[in-house]
């Protein structure tokens, strides 16, 4: 049993003064840090909620970062396919001109050189890179999918067979595909592995060979294939346009959600500096008044009256 040498009144004064000093310390800390929860001990009942909100915000930030990268890739892909469409349009003009029976072998040979240049441009578009990564190489972005080879049937060598399985998480839930391979875009194949009618490489190379051979029928066939290739490229550009729209919507949602999470965290951890300043002023006044009142209490003892 502990015996205190303080009177009940003095003990009450010390307890009250300690309480006010603690209020002053807490108010000062919150004003300085701007937080009412700096450590778990500050509010154990709310710390789990706060930690969950911080985890949610961290995930949202990562999703936002992934969306930004995906958007830069989709934008580059959209631009590259747009360029490829213009190349095919140029080839269509050449094929239309050459399909006229009045063109000479020399003229067609000259046109074949132009088509060869157009084929090289398509290969370059298939090798489009963003930050050193080949964006049309699917799951092997460190390597090009195609390279130019005029001796090959399609005018190119296919270096990869990988698919594009990458998806980006949507902060609203789920995920969505954001890319296609160069084969899907430029080198479509039939089930038996032969070039599809809309194969861009094959259409251009067939036109080049038909021009070199002064083959009017071959030129006409190539013209039809180029028209299909153009339609296909426009479909591929539409795919990336939809991806860009989806990314934009997801990014907007992510930004809104981040603001909401920040607001929720703020309601739990942020100090009310105005209230704290008022409390600090009141507590300081109360403490000063308490010490003043305590100093004015008579300190007479029994011996003072006996003397």
C-alpha positions, 0 to 999 in steps of 0.5 A: 500500500502506498501512502502519499504525503500529498493532501487530497486537494494537492493530489487533485491539483497534480492530476489535473495539471498533468492532464492539461499538460498532456493536452498541450503536448498532444495539441502541439504534436498535432499542429506540428505534424498535421496528423492526429494519428502518427503511431498506432498508439494514437488511436488503436481503434482506427489504425486497421482502417487507416492501414487498409486505406493506405494499401488501397491507395498504393494499389491504385497508384500502381494501377495508375502507373500501369495505365500510363505506360499502357496508354503510351504504348497504345498511342504509339501503336495507333500512330504506327498503324495509321502510318501503315494505312497510309503506306497501303493507300500508296500501294493501292494507288500504284496497283491501280495505276499498274492495272491499266494495260497501257503501262509498260514493263519499264514503268512497272519495274520502276513501280516495283522499286517503290513498292519495295520501299513501301514494304520496308516501311511496313516492316519498320512499323511492325518493329515500332518500339517504346522505351526499347520494347517492341510493342507488337512482339507480344510476350517477347518485347525484347525482339522484333517479330519480323525482318525484311527478306525479299527472297521470302514468299511474303517478303519478310522473315517471321522471327517470333510466334509469341502471342500478346497476353498482357492485360491491364487491371481496371481500377473499377474491376477486372482487366482488359487486353491492350495489345496485338502482335505484329502477326495479327496486325500485319501478317495474318495467316489462314488455319493452314499457315498460308498468308490470309487475304488481308496479309499486308506483307504478302499483298505488298510483296505479291504486288512487287513480284507482279510488277517485276513480272509485268503480270497484269492478272497478278497486279489485279489480284494484289490490288484486291488483297491490298484493299482487304489489307487496308480494311484490316489495318483500319480494324486494328487501328479501331482496336487501339482506339478502343483501348485508348478510350478504355485506358482514359476511362480507367485513368479518370476512375483511378484519379477519382478513387485516389482523391476519395481514398485521400479524403477518407484517410484525411478524415481519420489521420489529419489533425484539425489544426484550427481546433488544436490551436484553440485547444492549445490556447484554452489549455495553456490558459487553464494551466496558468490559472490553475498554478495561479490559484494554487499559489494563492492557497494559504500554506498555514499549518497547526504550528502557525496557530500554536506559535 
